[in-house]
Amino acid sequence: MSLWQKLTGREPKDPTRYPDSGAKHTLLLGGAGPNADIVRASRKHVVVADLRRAPGVTLLANLEDPFPFKDATFDEVFSLEFLEHIPHPDLPRVLKECRRVLAKGGRWLSGCPDMEVLASWFGLQCECVDGWQADPKCAKCGGRARISPSRWLKSVFGNQEDYGDARRGDTHKNGLWFGRVKELLEEAGFAEVKRVDAGVYYARFKADTKVVVEANRG
C-alpha cells in the first residue's frame, strides 16, 4: 500500500471532468476508453477518433491518410496520451492536419509524457515506490525516489501490449517535452503556444510526469 493510500484511504484518481472549453465541435484523438466519457461530459459535440474499435469511438482512424473532415470543421482538437504514439517522422504532418480541420481561432490541447522530467528521474528510480510514493524507510533510496523502474519504462516506452485492428497503439514511438512540442506546433502554423497546468487533466503525482500544451490555430 502506498503512502498516499495510507493517508487518504484511496489511490490518486484522474479528474472526472475537464474544464468546459466552450467549443461547439471537438475532435478527440486517441479517445477510446473512459477519457472519451470525461471529454463528452464537458463538451457539446465530440467526434472520437482512435486506431482501435472500442465503445465510444466514432471514427476508426488511419493516421497515414488525411483526416476525413473538411477544413475548419472543429472548434477544438483535444488529446491526452496520443502524441507519443505517433512516429516522430509523421508528427509534423499530423499536426498540420489538426490545424487544417480547426476553425479560425480554434483551440488545440494535448497532454503527453514529459521527457525532460522522466530523463531527470532516471536516477531516482526504486522498487519501493508504490502509487507514486517512495517508502521513507527504504534502505536503498531513503524515501527520495520518485518513480518505480516499471513505471519509468512504461512512461517512456508505453506498455508495449499493442492492441487494435492492426495490433498497434500501445507502444510509444515519440519522446516529447514542451520545447519540442512548441517548435512542432509553430512549424505547423499554430500560434500562442503555452504550457498549462497538467493537474487539471491528470491525477496528482501522475501530473508531475506530463506536459499539457495549448495552442491557437492562428
Buried (B, 14 or more C-beta within 10 A) or exposed (E): EBBBBEEEEEEBEBBEEBEEBEBEBBBBBBBBBEBBBBBBEBBEEBBBBBBBEBEBBEBEBEBEEEBEBEEEBBBBBBBBBBBBBBEBEEBBBBBBBBBBBBBEEBBBBBBBBBBBBBEEBEEBBBBBBBBBBBBEEBEEBEBEBBBBEEBBBBBBBBEEEBBBEEEEBBEBBBBBBBEBBBEBBBEBBBEEBEBBEBBEBBBEBBBBBBBBBBBBBB
